[in-house]
Amino acid sequence: MANALVSIQILPTTPEGQSVYPYVDRAIDIIKASGVPYRVAPLETTMEGDLQQLLGIVQRMSEELAELGCPSIISQVKIYYNPSNGASMGRLLEKYPDGQ
């Protein structure tokens, strides 16, 4: 059972003022490759799983973007942690499954 939701917005500084989109796409690819449930939204992406695993994904994102040439990365992270009853995007979105 998932015990956490982690939402992340990354703001990479790019070499020579390049577009951030390829770097944001790579960050989402890292989440996708991890196999955890996730949901992309306009300003952040939310992942569901074990807190330690999700924090490891956040760390991988920062490290890989740095390896791709980003001189710095700002990550704004929100954490919902519920070890007793679990954490579920579905449960929190029951009233608004399509975001409306």
C-alpha positions as CSV (number, residue, x, y, z in Angstrom):
1,M,0.0,0.0,0.0
2,A,1.3,3.5,-0.9
3,N,1.9,5.6,2.1
4,A,2.7,8.9,0.3
5,L,1.9,11.3,-2.5
6,V,4.8,13.5,-3.7
7,S,4.1,16.3,-6.1
8,I,7.1,17.9,-7.8
9,Q,7.6,21.0,-10.0
10,I,11.1,21.3,-11.4
11,L,12.6,24.6,-12.6
12,P,15.9,23.7,-14.3
13,T,18.4,26.4,-15.2
14,T,19.4,25.5,-18.8
15,P,22.7,25.9,-20.6
16,E,22.7,29.1,-22.7
17,G,19.0,29.8,-22.0
18,Q,17.7,26.8,-23.8
19,S,14.1,25.7,-23.5
20,V,13.3,23.9,-20.3
21,Y,10.8,21.6,-22.0
22,P,13.2,18.8,-23.0
23,Y,14.5,18.7,-19.4
24,V,11.0,18.6,-17.9
25,D,10.1,15.8,-20.4
26,R,13.2,13.9,-19.2
27,A,12.2,14.3,-15.6
28,I,8.7,12.9,-16.4
29,D,10.4,10.0,-18.3
30,I,12.3,9.2,-15.1
31,I,9.1,9.1,-13.1
32,K,7.5,6.9,-15.9
33,A,10.4,4.5,-15.9
34,S,10.2,4.1,-12.1
35,G,6.8,2.3,-12.5
36,V,5.0,4.3,-9.8
37,P,1.5,5.6,-10.4
38,Y,1.7,9.3,-11.4
39,R,-0.4,12.1,-12.8
40,V,1.0,15.0,-14.9
41,A,-0.7,18.4,-14.3
42,P,0.1,21.8,-15.8
43,L,2.3,23.0,-13.0
44,E,3.5,19.8,-11.2
45,T,3.5,16.0,-11.4
46,T,2.2,13.8,-8.5
47,M,3.6,10.4,-7.8
48,E,2.1,7.7,-5.5
49,G,4.1,5.1,-3.6
50,D,6.5,4.5,-0.7
51,L,7.9,7.8,0.6
52,Q,11.5,6.6,0.4
53,Q,11.1,5.4,-3.1
54,L,9.5,8.7,-4.2
55,L,12.2,10.7,-2.6
56,G,14.7,8.6,-4.5
57,I,13.0,9.4,-7.7
58,V,13.2,13.1,-6.9
59,Q,16.9,12.7,-6.2
60,R,17.4,10.8,-9.5
61,M,15.7,13.6,-11.4
62,S,18.0,16.2,-10.0
63,E,21.1,14.1,-10.7
64,E,20.2,13.2,-14.2
65,L,19.2,16.8,-15.2
66,A,22.6,18.0,-13.8
67,E,24.3,15.3,-15.9
68,L,22.4,16.6,-19.0
69,G,24.0,20.0,-18.4
70,C,21.6,21.9,-16.2
71,P,23.8,24.0,-14.0
72,S,21.1,24.1,-11.3
73,I,17.7,22.7,-10.6
74,I,15.0,24.1,-8.2
75,S,12.5,21.4,-7.1
76,Q,9.4,22.5,-5.3
77,V,8.1,19.4,-3.5
78,K,4.8,18.7,-1.7
79,I,4.5,15.6,0.4
80,Y,1.4,13.9,1.7
81,Y,2.4,11.1,4.1
82,N,-0.2,8.8,5.7
83,P,1.5,5.7,7.1
84,S,-1.7,4.6,8.9
85,N,-4.3,4.7,6.2
86,G,-2.2,5.0,3.1
87,A,-2.2,7.7,0.4
88,S,-4.1,7.5,-2.8
89,M,-4.5,9.9,-5.7
90,G,-7.8,8.1,-6.5
91,R,-9.2,8.6,-3.1
92,L,-8.3,12.3,-3.0
93,L,-9.7,12.8,-6.5
94,E,-13.0,10.8,-6.1
95,K,-15.1,14.0,-6.5
96,Y,-13.0,15.3,-9.4
97,P,-11.6,12.3,-11.4
98,D,-11.2,14.4,-14.6
99,G,-9.9,17.4,-12.7
100,Q,-13.1,19.4,-13.0
